Amino acid sequence: MSPAFPSIGTIESFSDDEACHLYAICEAGKPIRFRAVTNDACNVYHWDFGDGTTSAEPEPVHVFAEPNWFLINALVSNAAGQAARTESINLRNDWYRLGPVIATPHVISIRSGETVEIRMETRFGPAPLGVGASCHGPVSCYTPPIASGQSATTIAVTGTERGVAIVNYLAYNFGRAPGSGPVALVYVDEPLPARYLPKRRAATH
């Protein structure tokens, strides 16, 4: 009997038996265990942790050297084919609350070919600053030209294929190297994970 075509439902990550997610439960410098929830038909694994390291173990344990936001890529395969999945992990990096640049919206789901606008605004106040953006993942980005004194900008993000993309800010203090960091997640042809959905309030009587 030939094997079933592989599939990945989700990627789970744990540190000290607590689940990691965007809201920074896990920390850099501590072992984090990863597991791809598959249909049990996989015999080859390839992990890319987004920091330049990889693993071929089914449930690898990895230590990130610095706090940041990483895209975790898992690829599984067998004789019938292969499947891939990407999830994000944030290690004590409260970008959405404390970062020097805020994005609205900062987590969004779109379709391939759809374009949305994301507004970026610095928290430095009026200064000789310019704000731009760069994108990593299955989207294309258009940012208006950056000008001195520009404390806000609106970028156009277009989905190109299924996956998860990170939008990074570029904050220029002219005469110095630009600052950069993640400010938004864009899910293309995928629903938002439950952790990003508004929590329902219990009915009161």
C-alpha positions in Angstrom: 0.0 0.0 0.0 1.4 3.4 -1.0 1.8 6.0 1.8 -0.8 8.8 2.2 0.1 12.2 0.9 1.7 14.1 3.8 0.1 17.1 5.5 0.8 19.5 8.3 -2.0 20.8 10.4 0.0 23.2 12.5 3.4 23.8 14.2 3.6 23.6 18.0 6.4 25.0 20.1 7.0 24.5 23.8 9.4 25.8 26.5 9.1 24.3 29.9 5.9 22.7 28.8 4.3 26.0 28.0 3.1 26.8 24.5 5.0 29.7 22.7 3.1 32.2 20.7 3.2 35.9 19.6 2.5 37.2 23.0 6.0 36.3 24.3 5.6 33.4 26.7 8.9 31.9 25.6 12.4 33.5 25.9 15.6 33.6 24.0 18.4 31.5 25.5 16.1 28.7 26.6 15.5 25.4 24.8 12.3 25.4 22.7 10.9 22.1 21.4 9.1 22.1 18.0 6.6 19.6 16.7 4.8 19.5 13.3 1.3 18.1 13.8 1.1 15.8 10.7 -1.0 12.9 9.4 1.6 10.4 10.6 2.6 9.6 7.1 6.0 11.5 7.1 9.5 10.1 7.3 11.7 13.0 6.3 11.7 16.4 8.1 13.4 19.7 7.4 13.2 22.6 9.8 14.3 26.2 9.2 14.2 28.3 12.4 14.6 31.7 10.7 17.9 32.5 12.3 20.2 30.7 9.9 20.0 27.3 11.5 18.1 24.1 10.4 17.4 20.6 11.7 16.3 17.2 10.2 14.9 15.9 13.5 11.2 15.1 13.8 10.9 17.1 17.0 13.9 19.4 17.3 15.0 21.4 20.3 16.4 24.8 19.4 17.8 27.8 21.4 17.5 31.2 19.9 20.4 33.5 20.9 18.5 36.8 20.9 14.9 38.0 21.4 13.2 38.7 18.1 10.3 37.6 15.9 11.1 34.5 13.7 9.3 32.6 11.0 9.5 28.8 11.6 9.4 26.7 8.4 8.7 23.0 8.5 8.9 20.7 5.5 7.8 17.1 5.7 7.9 14.4 3.0 7.4 10.8 2.1 7.3 8.7 -1.1 4.0 10.3 -2.1 5.1 14.0 -1.9 5.8 16.8 0.5 4.0 19.5 2.5 5.2 22.7 4.1 4.0 25.0 6.9 5.1 28.4 8.3 4.4 29.8 11.7 5.7 32.8 13.6 7.2 32.9 17.1 8.0 35.9 19.2 10.6 35.7 21.9 10.1 38.4 24.5 9.9 41.0 21.8 6.8 43.1 22.4 7.0 44.9 19.1 3.3 45.5 18.9 3.2 47.5 22.2 6.7 48.9 22.8 8.3 49.3 19.4 9.4 52.6 18.0 7.0 52.2 15.1 3.4 51.0 15.2 1.4 49.6 12.4 -2.3 49.6 11.8 -3.5 46.9 11.3 -0.6 44.8 12.7 -2.1 41.4 11.9 -4.3 40.8 8.9 -5.5 38.0 6.5 -5.8 38.7 2.8 -6.2 36.7 -0.5 -3.7 36.3 -3.3 -3.9 39.3 -5.5 -5.6 41.4 -2.8 -4.0 44.7 -1.8 -4.4 46.3 1.6 -3.0 49.4 3.1 -1.0 49.4 6.4 -0.2 52.7 8.1 3.1 53.1 10.0 3.8 55.8 12.4 6.9 56.5 14.5 6.8 57.0 18.3 9.7 59.4 18.2 7.6 62.5 17.7 8.4 65.2 15.1 12.1 64.7 14.2 14.3 64.6 11.1 12.9 61.1 10.5 11.7 59.1 7.6 9.6 55.9 7.8 9.6 53.2 5.2 9.0 49.4 5.1 10.3 46.1 3.7 8.6 42.8 3.4 9.7 39.2 3.8 7.4 36.5 2.5 4.6 35.9 0.0 3.7 39.6 -0.5 4.9 42.6 -2.5 5.1 46.0 -0.9 5.0 49.5 -2.2 6.2 52.4 0.0 6.0 56.0 -1.0 9.4 57.8 -1.3 10.9 58.6 2.1 11.4 62.3 3.0 13.0 64.0 5.9 10.6 64.9 8.7 8.2 62.2 7.7 6.8 60.5 10.8 4.1 58.4 9.2 3.5 56.6 5.9 1.0 54.2 4.3 2.3 51.1 2.5 0.4 49.0 0.0 0.8 45.2 0.6 -0.3 42.7 -2.1 -0.6 39.0 -1.5 1.3 36.9 -4.1 0.9 33.3 -2.9 -0.2 31.3 0.2 1.9 31.8 3.3 2.8 34.2 6.1 4.7 37.4 5.5 6.5 39.8 7.9 6.4 43.5 7.3 9.4 45.4 8.8 9.6 49.1 9.5 12.6 51.2 8.4 13.1 54.3 10.5 15.7 56.7 9.2 17.3 59.4 11.3 19.2 61.0 8.5 22.9 60.8 8.8 22.7 57.5 10.7 22.0 53.9 9.8 18.2 53.1 9.7 16.6 51.2 12.5 14.5 48.2 11.5 12.2 45.6 13.1 8.9 43.7 12.5 5.6 45.5 12.9 3.0 43.5 11.1 2.1 39.9 10.1 0.2 39.2 6.9 -1.5 35.9 6.3 -2.1 35.2 2.6 -4.9 32.7 1.7 -4.9 31.5 5.3 -7.2 32.4 8.2 -5.9 34.2 11.2 -4.9 31.9 14.0 -7.3 31.8 16.9 -4.9 33.8 19.1 -5.4 36.9 17.0 -9.2 36.7 16.9 -11.2 38.9 19.4 -12.2 37.0 22.5 -15.9 36.5 22.9 -17.4 37.8 26.1 -19.5 35.4 28.1 -23.2 36.1 27.9 -24.7 37.8 30.9 -28.3 37.4 32.1 
